[in-house]
Amino acid sequence: MSIAATAVIFAVSLLPAGARSVGAPETTQSIPYPGVNGRVHIDEPLAHADVYIAQPVFAKQVRLTVTFIPTNIDSLAVGVRENSFWLSYQPQRLYARDQAPAGTDQPITETVTIPLTDKLQEADQSVDVMFFTEGSDPSWELISVQAQVEQARPTWLEVKDYARAILYRERPL
């Protein structure tokens, strides 16, 4: 039985990698931000979007390439939802005003890679990506988000978290 389970898990990890579609950015109340000329103006500290993985997250990672204009923010970070708690993200910094070159009116493109094996996958096989900003009266423009799924060797802890989520059928709240 354990050999069969191992074979199935290994087979799942071999599903194709590549570009994935990203849903429209939304507020934390699931209201889409309006887009103008391909840009989305975000004026809240949190915004999220779904990345449609279209396969199990086991032994996968997502490379997010984000192009944005940090009009009035001190920092920008991104994370993928880890469990059923609505705010369970480990943010990874994309931008910090004190470490950026002068002139925040120009687009900035940053890339971050996030392991997916231990992340919460929704019924439509998407994962939730949250953008976190710091600063008073936040205002920034999201120009594009590109998602690329790649194979990744999970850690033992990630494998245990993945198995626990499957066994207990963990679902988003």
Secondary structure, 3 states (H helix, E strand, C coil): CHHHHHHHHHHHHCCCCEEEEECCCECCCCCECCEECCEEEECCCEEEEEEECCCCCCCEEEEEEEEEEEEECCEEEEEECCCCCCCCCCCEEEEEHHHCCCCCCCCEEEEEEEECCCCCCCCCCEEEEEEEEECCCCEEEEEEEEEEEEECCCCHHHHHHHHHHHHCCCCCC
